[in-house]
Structures are given as C-alpha cells and as structure tokens.
Amino acid sequence: MKKYFYFLLLLFVVVSCTEDVKFNNPAFQGLKDNVFWRANAYKSAVSIEGNFVIEGSLGYENVTLQIDNVAEKTYILGVNDIVKASYANTFSGKESEFSTGTKKGSGQIVITDYDLENNTISGTFKFNAVNSNTADLDNPKVTFTEGVFYKIPITPRALF
C-alpha cells in the first residue's frame, strides 16, 4: 500500500509541474527609490547631437541614459552635461523632471556589452538625480539603484 501511495505522490508531482518560464529579453529595469521599476518600452540610438542615448519608459515615466560613446567602460555621472541620466514623469498634474549634470547628482552607467553583430547594447546603471523644480521640497531627488539594461536594440539612425 505504501508503494502505491508513493507512486501516486510522485505521479502527482510530475504531472503538476508546468513550464511557466518567462524570458525578460530585452530588459530595462531597476529600483526607483527602492521600488521595483521595469520599462515596458525601450530604445537606443545616436542622438542628433552625436551622443548615444538609451531610453526606457513605463507609461508616463521615462528614464534616459546618455553617454558620449559606446565603449565598454564605466561612465561617471555628475561630472558634465554630456554623460548624464534623467527621469521624467509626464502625467498631468504630477509632472516632474530629475537629472544629473555638471556638479549635479551622481552615479554611473556601465556598458558591459556592445554587440555589433546583433545590434544591441547591455549594461548597468545607478544614479541620484536632482529635481529641476527647486520649489518642490517633497521630492528633491530620485534614486535608481540596481539598474540593468539588457540587449536593448540599437536604431541605426538618430531618433532623439
């Protein structure tokens, strides 16, 4: 009787297993003020000014990462206005814009893979961006940590 019970238990375990695998490829995500944030749209391209821009958006929220080239290295934020990160919320009544720049904010963008064959870019980011509206004392800054962009497709022409 024990053998039948174990056999039925094993059969139940095997039959109840399913394939609920969901791939997150490509991806643009991170922790915004310690809350998980994942973009549902993303793109990357060379801007009209000649800088490389990676962008992720979730509804009315936009995160933009800008670097001066696509070399696989670490780019430090808060040093100049070319290498920068920004976050914007365009929802009516809750508009806000945060960015890094010369002596403003801090963080880094790390390019870990620039794949010319598949035309994708991957890396990590983290930043503290300052609110452009200095009168908004409730939200002086926004923080993104543990940010990852993975295999974001690169548009061959300037978009931004």
N, C-alpha and C positions, 0 to 999 in steps of 0.2 A: 504494500500500500504506500509506503514511503517513497518508493521508486516512482510510482505514478504521480505522486504529489510533486516531487522534484522535477519530473519530466514536464508536467503541466506548467509549473512555475517557470522553467526555462523556456518553454514554448511561448508563454505569455510575454516574457521579457524580450524575446527575439521578435515577435510579431508587433509589439508596441513601439519598437524603435522606428523612427522616421528620419527622413533626410530633410531637415529644416535648415539647411545651410544657406546663408545669405551673404554674398560677397559685397564688400564695400570697395569697389574698384571702378573708377577712381574715387577719391575721397578728399574732403576738405573739412576738417573738424578740429575742435579744441575745447578748452574750458573757459567760458566767458564769465568772469567773476565767480569762479568755482562751480559753474553750472554747465553741464554738457551742451555744446552747440555744434550742430552739423549742418553744413550747407547743402541745399538741395539743387543748386546750380553753381557751376564753376567754369572758369575760362582763364586762359593766359595768352599773352601776346606782347609784342613790342608796341609801346605807346607811340603816339605821333612825335613826342619829344625824343624818342630813341631809347627810353628806359624800358626794362622788362617788368610787366605787371602780371600778378597772379591774383585772381579775384574769386571769392566765394560769397554766395548770397543765400539767405533764408528769409523768404517773404520780403518784408520791408528792411531787413538788416543786411548790411554789406560789409565785408572785410576785404581790404585791398592791401596787398603787399607789393612794394615797388623796390627793385634793385637796379643797379646801373649796368650789369651784365649777367650772364648765366653761368659763370664759372662755379664749379663745385667747391664752395667755401662758406665761411661764416661771415655774414654781413651784420655789423653792429648798428643798432638804431639809436637815434638821439644825437647823432653827430652832424648830419647835414640834411638838406631837404630833398636830396636825390634818393637816398636809401631810406625808406620810411614805411610805416604801417599806419592804416587808418581803419576806423569803424564808424559806420553811419547808420542811423535809424531814420527812415523817411516816413514813418507812419504819421498821419495827420494829427497834430496836437502833441505828439511826443518826439518831434524832430530833435535830433542831436547828432553832433559830429565830433569825433575824437581822433587825434592824430599824434604822431611823433614828428620830430623835425630837429632843426638846429637847437641844441640845448633844451629840448622839449621831449619829455618821455624817455623811455629806454626799452631795451630788448634786443632780440636778434632774429635773423632769418638765416637758416642753414640750408643750402642747396646740397642735397645728398646724391641726386641722380638727374642728369640732363641727358635724356635718351633721344639722340638724333634719328635713330632708325625708326622708332615708333612715334616720334614727335611728341614726347611727354616730359614732364618735369615733376620731381618729387623732393620733399624736404620737410623741415620742421620750423616752427616759429613760436615765439613768446614775446609779448610786449605789454607795456603800460603806456597808454595813450592819454593825452590831456584833452579835456573838453574845450572846444573852441569858444563856447559861450561861458565866459568867466563869471557871469552873473548867476549861473546855475550851480548853487552851492551844494545841492543834494547829490549831484553827480559830477564831481571834479575830475574823475578819471575812469577808464575802463581797463580791465586787465584780462589778457588772454594768456593762458598757460597750456602746456602740453599740446600745442597746435601741431597738426600734421596735414600736409597736402601730399597726395599720393597719385602719381600717374595722371596729372591734370593735362588734358590735351592742349597743345600749343597751336594757336591760329597763326598761319603763316603771314598774314598781313596785319597792319596796325588796326586795332579796334578802339583803343581808349583815347 
